Amino acid sequence: MTTTAPATTESILARYAADIAVAADEKPATTLAAFAEQLVTAAERLGAVGINGSDDLETAATYLADADGSTDVTERDVLLNRAVKNLAYADEMADEYRLMV
């Protein structure tokens, strides 16, 4: 049985920031708060062009914003991991967006 490493701010940014930055039309975010903001922008743009799943990005943004403001380590870890589940198809959505623009 394989286990997945817990999500961290660094792992989330490394995995998703570049793709989301394309849809947000910005440079890749370097903080959790900036990434959450870019997710909202990206979700709006992806939704506007008919890409399915943009609501998952908004949900992830909410989890990340909550995690960024959390002082409880356990709560933060749970929120980060929930965000990652909602980002599962972010790369595919970004690829689809790239083909459209």
N, C-alpha and C positions, 0 to 999 in steps of 0.2 A: 504494500500500500504506500503510495507516495503522498507526501504532505506538501502543501503550498506554504511558502513563507508568508508571514503576516505582511500586510501592506504597510508601507511607510510613506511619508511625504516624498522622500527621495525616489522611491521605486515608482510611485504614481507619476511624478513629474518626468522621470526618465522614460517611462513607457508611453505616456499619452500626450505630453505637452506639445510636442512638435506637430502631431496630427491635428490636435484641437486648434493650435495657432493658425493653421491653414484656413480652417473654416471661420475663425474669428478675425482673420486678416490682421494678425498682430505677430509680434515676436513671441517665441515660446515663453510661457510663464515660468518664473523662478520661485514663486511662493505659492502656498496653498490658496491663499485668499485671491491672488491674481488668477490662478488657474480656475477657481470656482467662478469668477466673473467671466472668464473666457468661455467656460462651458455654457453659460447662459446665452452669450452672444452666438456661439456656435450652434446651439440648439435652435435658436430663432432662425438662423440662416438655413440650417439643414431642413427644418420644418417648412420653411417658405418655398423650398425647391422640391418638396415632396419626398424627402428621404425619411423612411420609417425609422423609428427609434429615438428621435430627437427628444422625446419626453424623458427617456432614460438619462440623457445628459443633464437635463434640468434636475432630476432627482439626485443624480450624483453630485451636482453643484450644491444642493441643499445639504447633503451629508458632509461634503468637504468644508463648507462654511461652518457647519456646526462643530466639526472636528477641530477646525482652526481655532474656534473660540473655547474649546473644552479644556479644562484644567485637570480633568480626571483621565488618567492614562488608559484605564480599561475602556471607558466610554469612547475615548478618541480612537483606540484600536478598532472597536466595533464599528464606529462610523466610517473609518477609512476602508475597512473591509466591505461594508455595504456599498460604499461608493464604487469600489472596484467591480463589484458584481454588476452595477449599472453601466459601467464603462466597457463591458465585455465586447461590444460591437463597435466601439468608437473608431477603431482603425478602419473597419470596413465602411463605416459611414463617411469617414474622411476620404477614403479612396474613391467612393462613389461621387462625392462632392468634387474632387479633383477632376474627374472625367467630365463633369458638367460645366465647369468654369474654364 
